[in-house]
């Protein structure tokens, strides 16, 4: 027996697909509305993609419960806003980004910037 939530999700997906096929103008609206979201996510990913092994280090740190990030990764993590972090790692939880940043600050030996 299927879960009621999965049936609802499948039904919703079929309705969306049908609506987009039946109405090209609706399909354009959905694509244009989500283009900004996709552009934002691409910009956020750009910060960590340049740091070799950073994505793997973040996932490994999360799954093992032991933070271990290289210097390049720390530079990337320190530059990621909380908003970006939640877009590129939505399943890691909002409290994980501050833990990574605190680790990186401790590793670099620099004081955090003053808050306003």
Buried (B, 14 or more C-beta within 10 A) or exposed (E): EEEEEEEEEEEEEEEEEEEBEEEEEEBEEBEEEEEEEEEBBEEBBEBBEEBEEBBEBBEBBBEEEEBEBBEBBBBBBBEBEEEBBBBBBEEBEEEBBEBBBEBBBEEEEEEEEEEE
